[in-house]
Amino acid sequence: MIIGEIRRYLRDNTSIRVSRSLRDTAYKALSAKERLINKNSKEPSIDEIAKELEMTHEEISAALDAIMDPVSLYEPVYHDGGDAIFVMDQVKDDKNIDDLWLEDISIKEAMKHLNDREKNILEMRFFLGRTQMEIANEIGISQAQVSRLEKNALGHMKKYL
């Protein structure tokens, strides 16, 4: 009796619940997968399973993902007797690297202390990749002046970095 109450509590109070219809779709997909393996002697694709069940690729994929057990980031992936390699060691985000976003914020804050002309020169030079000569021609000053303004702007920014 107590075990049944605990199960009911866990079922009703977990943070993520998969709907019965989604679970049913996933189990139908698993059955179809087995049938296709037996029929074709090879692992079917999601598209083949979807075609078998007359459903979309997205519906099958979502259903199968929903019934997968979560994996801990601390789950060992490889262990050769030395240090283990964990799932966390395999996860990488090249887009949102801490150093890059912190550096980006710092540069934006430092650029707020520049005048419009200095900001414009640094944006063209470093963000748009233009040469000092191209900038000079565009804004109507000499390359030496662009170089001097760039150097002064960078020196001014260093105070805030």
Secondary structure, DSSP 8 states (H G I E B T S, - for coil): -HHHHHHHHHHHH-S----HHHHHHHHHHHHHHHHHHHHHSS---HHHHHHHHT--HHHHHHHHHHTS----TT-EEEESSSSEEEHHHH---SSS-HHHHHHHHHHHHHHTTS-HHHHHHHIIIIIS---HHHHHHHHTS-HHHHHHHHHHHHHHHHTT-
